[in-house]
Amino acid sequence: MKSYRLMLALCVGLLNGALLCAQDAAPQGRVFVNFVSASNVAVSPGHSTPIQFTFHVQDPYHINSSQPLAEELIPTQLHFSLPGEVALGKMQYPAGKVMSFPFDPGTKLSVYSGDFIVRGVVVAPSVASAGTYTIHGELKYQACDNNACYPPKKLPFTFNVKVGTAARATPKARPNATSPHIHN
């Protein structure tokens, strides 16, 4: 764990020149994670519906899971900017894969690599106005490879939520014995 803490110090630039070294290995504009998709979402006022967000960590990188195994590690987190017509909740991150890496084979880390999916729930308050709303999200993460960690990044993304009109039950006419339109 001691060598990983030293590497973490290098990752976050606590030692002079270390951050520059990591940045030299990965250009400023380097993207380690891509937003693949959000499930199509339509919800009626006063109701909720599930949603899922799919991300892809590019090979050969990994990112810390949402619950890293050490306090000093940067967790992967989603943040949203929401209109009043929509709320997101019950975010469920996948469990990370527990792995060790060549820089410190004795230390286990909880990481995401390849595709991972975060699930949640979209809620439209009962007073929500009908319409399609663009939601702005951001994935905060720190990418590493087998040799180094890179400065934390934010991946902005957008998706749409369609709020429909509230469906009102319309009673169907049923003839009864007192109806003047029934002839025996």
Secondary structure, DSSP 8 states (H G I E B T S, - for coil): -HHHHHHHHHHTT-STTHHHHHHHHS-TT---EEEEEE--EEE-TTEEEEEEEEEEE-TT-EEE-SS-SSTTS---EEEEE--TT-EEEEEE----EEEEETTEEEEEEEEE-EEEEEEEEEEE-TT--SEEEEEEEEEEE-EE-SS-B---EEEEEEEEEEE-------------TT-TT---
